[in-house]
Protein backbone atom coordinates (compact mmCIF):
# COMPACT_ATOMS: atom_id res chain seq x y z
CA UNK A 1 0.00 0.00 0.00
CA UNK A 2 2.95 2.39 -0.06
CA UNK A 3 2.11 5.25 2.29
CA UNK A 4 -1.19 3.86 3.51
CA UNK A 5 -0.48 3.06 7.11
CA UNK A 6 -3.52 3.71 9.23
CA UNK A 7 -6.99 2.52 9.94
CA UNK A 8 -9.79 5.07 9.74
CA UNK A 9 -13.24 4.52 11.16
CA UNK A 10 -16.22 6.70 11.94
CA UNK A 11 -18.15 7.93 14.91
CA UNK A 12 -19.83 5.75 17.49
CA UNK A 13 -23.59 6.34 17.66
CA UNK A 14 -26.31 5.88 20.20
CA UNK A 15 -27.66 2.41 20.89
CA UNK A 16 -31.04 3.41 19.53
CA UNK A 17 -29.55 4.44 16.18
CA UNK A 18 -27.64 1.19 15.99
CA UNK A 19 -30.83 -0.78 16.51
CA UNK A 20 -32.57 1.20 13.77
CA UNK A 21 -29.63 0.71 11.43
CA UNK A 22 -29.44 -3.00 12.09
CA UNK A 23 -33.09 -3.17 11.07
CA UNK A 24 -32.14 -1.63 7.71
CA UNK A 25 -32.92 2.05 8.07
CA UNK A 26 -31.15 3.12 4.91
CA UNK A 27 -33.04 2.21 1.76
CA UNK A 28 -32.12 2.26 -1.90
CA UNK A 29 -34.37 3.47 -4.67
CA UNK A 30 -33.38 3.05 -8.31
CA UNK A 31 -33.84 5.88 -10.72
CA UNK A 32 -34.97 4.69 -14.15
CA UNK A 33 -32.53 4.74 -17.03
CA UNK A 34 -33.31 8.04 -18.72
CA UNK A 35 -31.79 10.06 -21.51
CA UNK A 36 -29.21 12.69 -20.61
CA UNK A 37 -31.77 15.45 -21.12
CA UNK A 38 -34.63 13.70 -19.32
CA UNK A 39 -33.43 12.93 -15.79
CA UNK A 40 -36.27 12.93 -13.27
CA UNK A 41 -34.02 14.34 -10.57
CA UNK A 42 -33.23 17.51 -12.50
CA UNK A 43 -35.07 20.77 -11.93
CA UNK A 44 -35.11 24.04 -13.84
CA UNK A 45 -33.69 25.80 -10.81
CA UNK A 46 -29.92 26.01 -10.46
CA UNK A 47 -28.87 24.66 -7.09
CA UNK A 48 -26.76 26.72 -4.75
CA UNK A 49 -24.57 23.79 -3.65
CA UNK A 50 -23.56 20.50 -5.21
CA UNK A 51 -22.18 18.24 -2.44
CA UNK A 52 -20.14 15.35 -3.90
CA UNK A 53 -18.61 12.50 -1.92
CA UNK A 54 -16.07 10.12 -3.47
CA UNK A 55 -16.37 7.31 -0.93
CA UNK A 56 -13.69 4.65 -1.36
CA UNK A 57 -14.27 1.70 0.99
CA UNK A 58 -12.99 -1.06 -1.28
CA UNK A 59 -10.30 -1.69 1.31
CA UNK A 60 -9.98 -2.21 5.06
CA UNK A 61 -12.29 0.72 5.81
CA UNK A 62 -15.48 -1.24 5.07
CA UNK A 63 -15.75 -2.39 8.67
CA UNK A 64 -17.64 -2.09 11.92
CA UNK A 65 -15.89 0.08 14.48
CA UNK A 66 -16.28 1.64 17.88
CA UNK A 67 -17.86 0.49 21.10
CA UNK A 68 -21.20 -0.01 19.33
CA UNK A 69 -19.63 -1.86 16.37
CA UNK A 70 -20.88 0.80 14.00
CA UNK A 71 -20.82 -0.17 10.29
CA UNK A 72 -18.98 2.91 9.17
CA UNK A 73 -20.23 3.19 5.58
CA UNK A 74 -23.88 2.71 6.51
CA UNK A 75 -23.42 5.21 9.32
CA UNK A 76 -22.53 7.93 6.85
CA UNK A 77 -25.34 6.86 4.50
CA UNK A 78 -27.80 7.32 7.35
CA UNK A 79 -26.37 10.70 8.22
CA UNK A 80 -26.92 11.96 4.68
CA UNK A 81 -30.46 10.64 4.29
CA UNK A 82 -31.45 11.93 7.71
CA UNK A 83 -31.31 15.33 5.98
CA UNK A 84 -31.78 14.73 2.26
CA UNK A 85 -31.23 16.79 -0.87
CA UNK A 86 -33.32 19.84 -1.68
CA UNK A 87 -33.71 21.96 -4.79
CA UNK A 88 -30.93 24.21 -3.53
CA UNK A 89 -28.52 21.69 -2.01
CA UNK A 90 -28.04 18.33 -3.73
CA UNK A 91 -25.79 15.54 -2.47
CA UNK A 92 -24.37 12.62 -4.47
CA UNK A 93 -22.27 9.81 -3.03
CA UNK A 94 -20.26 7.55 -5.33
CA UNK A 95 -19.27 4.53 -3.26
CA UNK A 96 -17.20 1.42 -3.89
CA UNK A 97 -17.24 -1.11 -1.06
CA UNK A 98 -15.26 -4.26 -0.29
CA UNK A 99 -17.95 -6.51 -1.69
CA UNK A 100 -20.09 -5.74 -4.70
CA UNK A 101 -19.86 -3.12 -7.43
CA UNK A 102 -19.69 0.65 -7.17
CA UNK A 103 -22.89 2.69 -7.04
CA UNK A 104 -23.82 6.32 -7.41
CA UNK A 105 -26.58 7.58 -5.13
CA UNK A 106 -28.45 10.82 -4.80
CA UNK A 107 -29.03 11.24 -1.07
CA UNK A 108 -32.69 12.05 -0.53
CA UNK A 109 -34.60 12.33 2.71
CA UNK A 110 -35.06 8.77 3.97
CA UNK A 111 -33.66 7.04 0.88
CA UNK A 112 -30.70 6.69 -1.44
CA UNK A 113 -31.75 7.07 -5.07
CA UNK A 114 -29.55 4.95 -7.33
CA UNK A 115 -28.42 6.66 -10.50
CA UNK A 116 -28.66 3.67 -12.79
CA UNK A 117 -27.89 5.68 -15.93
CA UNK A 118 -24.45 6.62 -14.60
CA UNK A 119 -22.04 4.59 -16.78
CA UNK A 120 -20.06 3.19 -13.82
CA UNK A 121 -23.05 2.41 -11.63
CA UNK A 122 -23.16 -1.32 -10.92
CA UNK A 123 -19.61 -1.81 -12.21
CA UNK A 124 -16.49 -2.82 -10.27
CA UNK A 125 -14.94 0.62 -10.61
CA UNK A 126 -11.27 1.40 -10.12
CA UNK A 127 -11.52 4.33 -7.70
CA UNK A 128 -7.77 4.88 -8.01
CA UNK A 129 -8.13 5.77 -11.69
CA UNK A 130 -8.47 9.51 -12.42
CA UNK A 131 -10.83 8.62 -15.27
CA UNK A 132 -13.26 7.24 -12.68
CA UNK A 133 -13.21 10.49 -10.74
CA UNK A 134 -13.63 12.40 -13.98
CA UNK A 135 -16.72 10.36 -14.88
CA UNK A 136 -18.26 11.04 -11.47
CA UNK A 137 -17.67 14.77 -11.79
CA UNK A 138 -18.92 14.96 -15.39
CA UNK A 139 -22.15 13.17 -14.56
CA UNK A 140 -23.02 15.08 -11.40
CA UNK A 141 -22.18 18.49 -12.87
CA UNK A 142 -24.53 17.78 -15.77
CA UNK A 143 -27.21 16.25 -13.58
CA UNK A 144 -27.28 19.15 -11.12
CA UNK A 145 -26.11 22.56 -12.29
CA UNK A 146 -25.04 24.51 -9.22
CA UNK A 147 -23.30 27.71 -8.24
CA UNK A 148 -20.93 26.03 -5.79
CA UNK A 149 -19.40 22.60 -5.26
CA UNK A 150 -17.92 20.65 -2.37
CA UNK A 151 -15.94 17.57 -3.42
CA UNK A 152 -15.11 15.35 -0.44
CA UNK A 153 -12.78 12.35 -0.58
CA UNK A 154 -13.43 9.57 1.97
CA UNK A 155 -10.63 7.02 2.31
CA UNK A 156 -7.01 6.59 3.35
CA UNK A 157 -4.82 9.61 2.73
CA UNK A 158 -1.19 10.72 2.75
CA UNK A 159 0.92 13.65 1.54
CA UNK A 160 0.79 12.06 -1.92
CA UNK A 161 -2.34 9.89 -2.05
CA UNK A 162 -6.00 10.79 -1.58
CA UNK A 163 -7.61 7.41 -2.34
CA UNK A 164 -6.65 3.73 -2.27
CA UNK A 165 -8.70 0.95 -3.90
CA UNK A 166 -7.56 -2.59 -2.97
CA UNK A 167 -9.43 -4.01 -5.97
CA UNK A 168 -8.54 -1.43 -8.57
CA UNK A 169 -7.71 -2.56 -12.11
CA UNK A 170 -8.74 -6.08 -11.06
CA UNK A 171 -9.53 -8.18 -8.01
CA UNK A 172 -6.66 -8.09 -5.55
CA UNK A 173 -4.71 -5.45 -7.47
CA UNK A 174 -4.53 -2.11 -5.72
CA UNK A 175 -4.46 1.34 -7.25
CA UNK A 176 -4.04 4.76 -5.66
CA UNK A 177 -5.33 8.17 -6.69
CA UNK A 178 -2.63 10.78 -6.22
CA UNK A 179 -3.13 14.51 -5.78
CA UNK A 180 -1.61 15.06 -9.22
CA UNK A 181 -4.16 12.67 -10.72
CA UNK A 182 -6.97 14.56 -8.97
CA UNK A 183 -5.70 17.76 -10.59
CA UNK A 184 -5.73 16.06 -13.99
CA UNK A 185 -9.24 14.67 -13.46
CA UNK A 186 -10.70 18.05 -12.43
CA UNK A 187 -9.34 20.03 -15.37
CA UNK A 188 -12.02 22.41 -16.63
CA UNK A 189 -14.22 22.14 -13.52
CA UNK A 190 -14.58 24.68 -10.75
CA UNK A 191 -14.58 23.19 -7.23
CA UNK A 192 -15.11 25.69 -4.45
CA UNK A 193 -14.08 23.31 -1.67
CA UNK A 194 -12.07 20.11 -1.94
CA UNK A 195 -11.98 18.02 1.21
CA UNK A 196 -10.13 14.98 2.53
CA UNK A 197 -11.95 12.99 5.22
CA UNK A 198 -8.73 11.12 5.94
CA UNK A 199 -5.21 11.45 7.29
CA UNK A 200 -2.10 13.50 6.48
CA UNK A 201 -3.30 15.48 3.44
CA UNK A 202 -2.92 18.84 5.19
CA UNK A 203 0.67 19.64 4.17
CA UNK A 204 1.89 22.89 2.64
CA UNK A 205 3.23 20.93 -0.34
CA UNK A 206 -0.28 19.61 -1.10
CA UNK A 207 -2.05 22.93 -0.61
CA UNK A 208 0.49 24.76 -2.77
CA UNK A 209 0.20 22.12 -5.50
CA UNK A 210 -3.55 22.62 -5.76
CA UNK A 211 -3.07 26.39 -5.67
CA UNK A 212 -0.51 26.20 -8.50
CA UNK A 213 -2.53 23.73 -10.57
CA UNK A 214 -4.46 26.29 -12.59
CA UNK A 215 -7.74 24.82 -11.34
CA UNK A 216 -10.48 26.93 -9.80
CA UNK A 217 -10.33 25.56 -6.25
CA UNK A 218 -10.85 27.99 -3.39
CA UNK A 219 -10.47 25.99 -0.18
CA UNK A 220 -8.91 22.75 1.02
CA UNK A 221 -10.25 20.82 4.04
CA UNK A 222 -7.57 18.51 5.40
CA UNK A 223 -5.76 17.10 8.41
CA UNK A 224 -1.99 17.40 8.82
CA UNK A 225 -2.06 14.48 11.30
CA UNK A 226 -3.70 11.11 11.51
CA UNK A 227 -7.45 11.57 11.87
CA UNK A 228 -9.59 9.87 14.46
CA UNK A 229 -12.41 7.45 13.94
CA UNK A 230 -15.52 9.57 13.73
CA UNK A 231 -14.60 11.75 10.76
CA UNK A 232 -16.90 14.60 9.72
CA UNK A 233 -20.46 14.77 11.12
CA UNK A 234 -22.22 14.71 7.76
CA UNK A 235 -25.69 14.98 9.23
CA UNK A 236 -24.89 18.28 10.92
CA UNK A 237 -22.87 19.59 7.98
CA UNK A 238 -25.52 18.68 5.41
CA UNK A 239 -28.24 20.17 7.62
CA UNK A 240 -26.29 23.43 7.91
CA UNK A 241 -25.94 23.61 4.12
CA UNK A 242 -29.66 22.96 3.63
CA UNK A 243 -30.57 25.48 6.33
CA UNK A 244 -28.31 28.15 4.86
CA UNK A 245 -27.77 27.42 1.16
CA UNK A 246 -26.66 30.98 0.48
CA UNK A 247 -23.48 30.71 2.56
CA UNK A 248 -20.27 31.67 0.79
CA UNK A 249 -17.55 29.09 0.09
CA UNK A 250 -15.45 30.60 2.88
CA UNK A 251 -18.35 30.34 5.32
CA UNK A 252 -19.04 26.78 4.19
CA UNK A 253 -15.41 25.70 4.59
CA UNK A 254 -15.25 27.17 8.09
CA UNK A 255 -18.57 25.52 8.95
CA UNK A 256 -17.15 22.06 8.15
CA UNK A 257 -14.37 22.64 10.66
CA UNK A 258 -16.69 24.16 13.26
CA UNK A 259 -19.01 21.14 13.08
CA UNK A 260 -16.20 18.61 13.49
CA UNK A 261 -14.93 20.69 16.41
CA UNK A 262 -18.35 20.46 18.04
CA UNK A 263 -18.46 16.71 17.43
CA UNK A 264 -15.04 16.16 18.96
CA UNK A 265 -15.63 18.43 21.93
CA UNK A 266 -17.13 15.34 23.54
CA UNK A 267 -14.83 13.04 25.48
CA UNK A 268 -12.48 11.46 22.91
CA UNK A 269 -12.46 7.69 22.56
CA UNK A 270 -9.38 5.78 21.39
CA UNK A 271 -7.82 7.43 18.33
CA UNK A 272 -10.20 10.40 18.43
CA UNK A 273 -7.71 12.02 20.74
CA UNK A 274 -5.41 12.80 17.80
CA UNK A 275 -7.88 14.68 15.62
CA UNK A 276 -6.93 17.78 13.67
CA UNK A 277 -8.76 19.43 10.77
CA UNK A 278 -8.23 22.76 9.01
CA UNK A 279 -9.78 24.90 6.29
CA UNK A 280 -7.08 26.35 4.04
CA UNK A 281 -7.53 29.33 1.72
CA UNK A 282 -5.64 28.15 -1.35
CA UNK A 283 -5.39 31.64 -2.84
CA UNK A 284 -3.28 32.68 0.16
CA UNK A 285 -0.80 29.83 -0.13
CA UNK A 286 1.04 31.61 -2.95
CA UNK A 287 1.94 34.53 -0.68
CA UNK A 288 2.69 32.13 2.16
CA UNK A 289 5.16 30.08 0.14
CA UNK A 290 6.74 33.16 -1.45
CA UNK A 291 7.42 34.68 1.96
CA UNK A 292 8.89 31.39 3.21
CA UNK A 293 11.15 31.28 0.15
CA UNK A 294 12.36 34.77 1.14
CA UNK A 295 13.43 33.31 4.50
CA UNK A 296 15.34 30.43 2.94
CA UNK A 297 17.07 32.75 0.47
CA UNK A 298 18.27 34.92 3.32
CA UNK A 299 19.66 31.90 5.16
CA UNK A 300 21.24 30.08 2.22
CA UNK A 301 24.44 32.19 1.86
CA UNK A 302 25.25 31.76 5.57
CA UNK A 303 23.84 28.29 6.18
CA UNK A 304 26.53 27.35 8.68
CA UNK A 305 25.58 30.30 10.87
CA UNK A 306 21.94 29.14 10.94
CA UNK A 307 22.46 25.40 11.47
CA UNK A 308 21.77 25.55 15.18
CA UNK A 309 18.65 27.69 14.75
CA UNK A 310 17.32 25.42 11.99
CA UNK A 311 17.96 22.25 13.98
CA UNK A 312 16.33 23.76 17.06
CA UNK A 313 13.30 24.92 15.09
CA UNK A 314 12.91 21.53 13.46
CA UNK A 315 13.14 19.70 16.78
CA UNK A 316 10.48 21.82 18.48
CA UNK A 317 8.04 21.71 15.56
CA UNK A 318 7.76 17.92 15.10
CA UNK A 319 4.21 16.94 16.05
CA UNK A 320 2.79 13.66 17.28
CA UNK A 321 0.80 11.08 15.34
CA UNK A 322 2.03 10.85 11.79
CA UNK A 323 4.97 13.24 11.77
CA UNK A 324 7.81 10.85 12.54
CA UNK A 325 7.19 8.41 9.72
CA UNK A 326 7.01 11.15 7.09
CA UNK A 327 9.58 13.57 8.48
CA UNK A 328 6.88 16.18 9.03
CA UNK A 329 6.98 19.34 11.09
CA UNK A 330 4.31 21.90 11.85
CA UNK A 331 4.90 24.71 9.37
CA UNK A 332 3.90 27.59 11.65
CA UNK A 333 5.82 26.35 14.69
CA UNK A 334 8.92 25.82 12.56
CA UNK A 335 8.87 29.39 11.26
CA UNK A 336 7.98 30.93 14.62
CA UNK A 337 10.80 29.11 16.43
CA UNK A 338 13.27 29.85 13.64
CA UNK A 339 12.40 33.54 13.90
CA UNK A 340 13.08 33.52 17.63
CA UNK A 341 16.38 31.63 17.34
CA UNK A 342 17.79 33.20 14.18
CA UNK A 343 21.01 35.22 14.70
CA UNK A 344 19.73 37.80 12.25
CA UNK A 345 17.13 40.57 12.63
CA UNK A 346 16.45 40.44 8.90
CA UNK A 347 15.59 36.72 9.05
CA UNK A 348 13.45 37.21 12.15
CA UNK A 349 11.47 39.94 10.39
CA UNK A 350 11.07 37.74 7.31
CA UNK A 351 9.75 34.93 9.54
CA UNK A 352 7.21 37.36 11.03
CA UNK A 353 5.93 38.06 7.51
CA UNK A 354 5.49 34.31 6.94
CA UNK A 355 3.47 34.04 10.15
CA UNK A 356 1.19 36.88 9.04
CA UNK A 357 0.54 35.10 5.75
CA UNK A 358 0.03 31.78 7.52
CA UNK A 359 -2.66 33.24 9.76
CA UNK A 360 -4.48 34.45 6.65
CA UNK A 361 -4.13 31.05 4.97
CA UNK A 362 -5.58 28.79 7.68
CA UNK A 363 -9.11 30.18 8.09
CA UNK A 364 -10.39 27.58 10.59
CA UNK A 365 -8.69 25.00 12.80
CA UNK A 366 -9.87 22.12 14.97
CA UNK A 367 -7.51 20.22 17.23
CA UNK A 368 -7.99 18.04 20.26
CA UNK A 369 -6.31 18.95 23.54
CA UNK A 370 -3.44 16.49 23.04
CA UNK A 371 -2.42 18.30 19.85
CA UNK A 372 -3.19 21.84 20.98
CA UNK A 373 -0.25 24.11 20.23
CA UNK A 374 1.67 21.44 18.34
CA UNK A 375 -0.40 21.69 15.15
CA UNK A 376 -1.65 24.80 13.40
CA UNK A 377 -3.27 23.49 10.22
CA UNK A 378 -0.40 22.81 7.81
CA UNK A 379 2.57 20.47 8.05
CA UNK A 380 5.70 20.28 5.91
CA UNK A 381 8.42 17.74 5.17
CA UNK A 382 11.69 18.48 6.95
CA UNK A 383 13.40 15.08 7.16
CA UNK A 384 16.65 14.45 8.98
CA UNK A 385 18.34 12.75 6.03
CA UNK A 386 18.22 12.80 2.24
CA UNK A 387 17.20 9.15 2.06
CA UNK A 388 14.02 10.01 3.96
CA UNK A 389 12.63 11.94 0.99
CA UNK A 390 10.32 9.81 -1.21
CA UNK A 391 10.95 9.65 -4.92
CA UNK A 392 7.76 11.50 -5.81
CA UNK A 393 8.62 14.53 -3.66
CA UNK A 394 10.48 16.45 -6.36
CA UNK A 395 7.31 16.46 -8.50
CA UNK A 396 5.70 18.93 -6.08
CA UNK A 397 6.18 22.61 -6.86
CA UNK A 398 6.99 23.57 -3.26
CA UNK A 399 9.83 21.05 -3.21
CA UNK A 400 11.25 21.78 -6.65
CA UNK A 401 11.01 25.57 -6.26
CA UNK A 402 13.90 25.63 -3.83
CA UNK A 403 13.04 23.60 -0.74
CA UNK A 404 14.88 20.45 -1.82
CA UNK A 405 17.95 22.51 -2.70
CA UNK A 406 17.77 24.18 0.70
CA UNK A 407 17.49 20.82 2.47
CA UNK A 408 20.44 19.40 0.54
CA UNK A 409 22.59 22.37 1.56
CA UNK A 410 21.47 21.97 5.17
CA UNK A 411 22.36 18.26 5.18
CA UNK A 412 25.71 18.91 3.50
CA UNK A 413 26.74 21.66 5.94
CA UNK A 414 25.61 19.61 8.92
CA UNK A 415 27.57 16.60 7.67
CA UNK A 416 30.66 18.74 7.26
CA UNK A 417 30.81 19.20 11.00
CA UNK A 418 28.36 22.03 11.60
CA UNK A 419 26.38 22.34 14.80
CA UNK A 420 23.19 20.21 14.94
N, C-alpha and C positions, 0 to 999 in steps of 0.2 A: 503493500500500500504506500510505499514511499513515506511521505510526511504524515500520513494519517495515523495518529497515535492515541486517540482518546475515544471515550465512549460518551455519547451525548444522549440524554433522555429528557423527558418533559416533566411538567409539574405533577405533583400528587394532588388528588382531588378528594372531595368529600365522599364518605361512604355511600351516601344517597346517590350521588352522580354515578359512582361505579356500578351500583345496582341497576340504574337506568341504562347505562351503557351496555352492561352485560346482557340486558334484555333486548339489545339491538336498537338503541335510540336512533342512531344515524341511519338514514334511508337513502336509497339511490333511485333516481328517476331518470329514464333515458329520454333524451330529446330526439325526435325523429330525424332521419337523414334528410336534410333540406338543401336546396341550392344556396350558393353563396350569397345571393341577394334576397333570400326568403327565410331567414332564421327567425324562429318564433320568439327568441329571447332578445331580439333587437328592438329598440324603440327609436322614434324620430328625434328624441331629445338626446343631446350630447351629455354624457355623464360628466360629473366633476372629477371623480377618481376611478381609476382602473387599478384594482389591487390584485397583483399576480403573485402566486406562490409556486416556486419550482421545488417540489418536495421529493427529495431523493432518499428513499428508504430501502433501496435494493441493496442492502448491506446489513451490518450488525446494529442498525438503529431501529429496525422493525421489531421491537421488543416490548415487553411489559417492564415497567420500572417503578421504583418508589415503594413506600410502605403499603400502598394499596394495590400494588401490581398493576399500575395503569398502563393500558395499551397505548403507547405514545402517539401513534398515527391517528387512531380513532379519537383520541382526546382532542387533538387539534381539529379534526373534522367537526366534532361536536361543538367546539368553541365557535367555529365559523357559522354553522347553521343555527346556533342559538341566537344569532343576529340576522343574518341573511342579506342578500343583495337588494338594493333599491334602484330606482331609476337614476339616481345621482351617484351612487357608489356601488360598483359591481366587482365581485371577487371571483376569480378563477383559481383553482388549484390543479396543477398537473402533477400527478403522483405516480411513482413507480415503487412497488413494494417488493419484498423478498420473494413472495410467491405470487404468481399471476402476472398479467400484462400491465402496462401503464394505462392510466385513464385520466381524462380531462373532465373536471367537474366545474359547473357554476354553482357557487354556494348560496342557495336560497334559504329562506326561513324554514327550518324543519326538514329540509331535504337537500341532497346533492344531485343536481341535474347533470346527467352524463351527456357530454357533447360527442355524440356518436359520429358526426360528420367531420370531426377533427381527424386528419389522416393518420395520426399515430395513436389514436384512441383504440384500445384493445390489442395493441401490438407490444412486443417485448422491446421497449425503446432503450437505446443507449443514451442514458442521461449525461454521460461524459462527453458526448459528441456535440460540438457547437451547433451543428445543423439541427439537432433536436431542440435546443433552446431557441434557435431562430424560428423553427416551425411553430413553437408555442407562442412566441411573441407575434409573429405574423397573423396567426389565427385570432388571437384575442384582441389585437389592435383593430382588426377588421370587424370582428363581432361586436365590439363595444367601443365606439369612438369616445374619447374622453379628453378632458383638458390636462389632467395630471395622471401620473402613473407611479405606483410603488411596485418594484420587482424584488421579491424576497426569495433568497436561497435558503433551503432547509436541508442541512446535511453535515458531514464532516467539513472542516475548513483548515486552512494553513496560510502562511504568507504567500503561497503560490497556487493553491488549489481551493476551489470553492464548492466542488461537488466530487463525489466518488461513487461510482456504480460498480458493484462487485460482479454483476452479470451484464457487462457492457456490450462489446461487439458480439459476444456469444456467451452461453452459459459457462460460468466459472472463469471468465476472462474479464478482468477489471479495466476500467477506463476512468480517467479523471478529467474534469473540466477546469482548466486553468483560468486565471484572471485575463490573460491575453486572449484566450479563446472566447471568453465572455465579451470582450471588447470587439472582437471580430463578428460575433453573432449579433450584436446590437447595432451594428453600423446602419445609419439612416433612421434610427428610432430615438426619440427623446424619452428619457427615463428621469423623472424628477428625483426619485429616491431609490437607490439600490441598497438592499440590506442583506446581511449574512447572519442567519440564526444559527451560529456555529462558532467555533473557536478560531482565534489567532489571525483573523483577517485584518484587524485594525492596526496595521503598520503604516508608517509614513511612506514606505516604498509603494504599497498598494494604492493608497489614496492618491499619491502623486501620479501613478500610472494611469488611473482613471481620469484624473484631471488633465493629463497631457494627451489623452487618447483622441481628442477631437470630437468625442461624443458629447451630446447634450445630457449630462448627468449633474444634478445639483448637489445632492447629499449622499453620503455613505453612512450606513448604520453598521457598526462592526464592534467586535471585542478584540482587544490586544492580548488578552489572556485566554486560558481555557474558560469556556462557559460552563455554567452549572446545568442542572437537569430539569429545569422547568421552562427554559426558553422564554419567548415573548408570550404575554397573555393576549392571544388573538381575539378572544371574546371582548375584552375591554377596549383593545385597539380598534377593532372593527366597529364596535358600538360608537366610539368617539368619532370615527370618520363618518358614520351614518348620521350621527347627531349634528355634526358640524361639517358638512361637505364643502363648505366654502373656505376652509382653512387653507393657508398658503403652504407650499412645500416646506418652508422652514418651520412653520408651526407644526406641521404633520410630523416631520422628522424629530423634533423635540418631544412631541407627544408620545412617540414610540418609546423613547428613553424614559420619560416620566412614568409611563404605565409599567414598564418593567421594574423601575425603582420602587413603585408602590407594591408590586407583587413580591419583591424580594426584601421589603421592609419587615416581613414576617420572619420569625425565627428560621434561619437557614437549616437545611437538612443535608447532610453528606456534602456532596460537591457544590451545592448552592453557595457555599461560603466563599467561593472564589470568583463569583460573578463580576463582570465588568462589561458595560456597553457604552458606546458613545455615538453621537451624531456629528458628522464631520462635514463642514462646508467645503466642498471640493474646489470652489473658485478661489478660496483663500490659501489653498496649499501651494499655489505658485509663489506667492509672496513669502510664505513660510520657508519653503525650500531655498528660495533665492537668498533670504537673509541668513539662513544656516550656511549656505555656500560662502557668503561673505566672511563668516567666522572662520571656516576652514582655510580660506585663502589668506587670512591674516596670520594664521598659525603656521601654515606650511613652510615659509622660509626659515622659521626658527623652531622647528619641530622639537629639537632636543630640549629647548627651554620649557616646552609645554608638556613634556612627557609625564611628569608627575601630576600635573593638573588633569590631564586627559585620563590617566589611569585612575585617579581618585574619583573623577566624575563618573567614569564607567562603573566602578565598583559600587558606588552609592545609588546608581540608577537601575541596577538589575532588579527586576521584580519577580515575585513568586509565581509558580503555576504556569509553566510554558516557556519562561524566558531562557532557562539554562540550556535546554535542548537545542534551541535555535540561535543562541547567542544574542538574545534580545535585551534591550534596555528601554526604559521609559524615556521617550524623546524629551519631554519637558524637564524632567529631573536631571537628565544629562546636561542640558544646556544651562539650567539654573546653577548647578554645582560647578560646572566649568567656568561660568562667569564669576563665581565667588572665589575660585581658586586661581584663576588666570593671573600670571605676573605681568599683566598689561591692561591699562585702563581702556585702551582702544578695543581690545577683545572683550572685555567686560561690558562695554557699551554696546558692542555688536550683539552679544548674547542677550542683552536686555531687549533689543529690537526683535530678536527671534521670539522671545517670550511674549511680547505684545502681539505678534502675528499668530502665535500658537493659540492665545486666548481668544482670538477672533475666528480661529479655524474650528476648534472643538466647541460646538454650540450647546451641547448637552452631554452630561456624563452621569453614569450610574456606577457605583462601586460598593461592594460590601465592606463591612468594617475591617476585615482582615487585610484588604487591599488599599484601604484609604490612605492617601498620601504617596503610595508607591506606584500608582497608575494614574494617568491624567488623560487617557483617551487615544493616544498614539504611541506605538512602540517603534523600534528601529533596530536593525542588525548592527551590532558592534562586537563581533567575535574576538576571542583572544588570539586566534591563530588563523593563518591564511587557509589551512585545510578545513576549517570550519565553515567556509563559504560554499554553498551549493553551486553546482554548475550553472543553474538557470539564473543566478543572481545578476549576472552582468547584463541580462536582457531587460532589466528594469531601468528606467530613465534615471531615477534617483542614484542608483549605483554607478551607472556608466557616466553620469555627468560630473564625476569628480570624487564621489565618496569612496569607491574602490581604490582609486589612486591615493587618496588620503590615508586609508587604512594600510595600504602596502608601505607607505612611507613611515607610518607609525610603527608597524611591525619591524621594519628594517632598522630604524633608529633604536628601538628598544632592544633588538637582538645585538646591536653593536655595543651594548654596555650601558645604555641610557638608564635612567631611574624609572622603575615601574611601581 
